[in-house]
């Protein structure tokens, strides 16, 4: 599952998918039934504390921001940043 995408840095689960981030700034998802992984975002700062509510992904970034993005991908939205 992880070999082609490097090792995960963080993991999150919902009812149907597994999500993970990698050290190279990628965020992936894969159905629990065993489909191929899908890249949902790339070029992220180092992702920490990945979480999901089944609708969106949330994470802390090394840039001191909290980000939000749809579980199917899209443009991340900064929810907060360090002052």
Secondary structure, DSSP 4 states (H G I P E B T S, - for coil): --GGG--EEEEEE-SSEEEEEETTS-EEEEETTT---EEEE-SPSPEEEEEE-SSEEEEEETTSEEEEEETT----EEEEE--
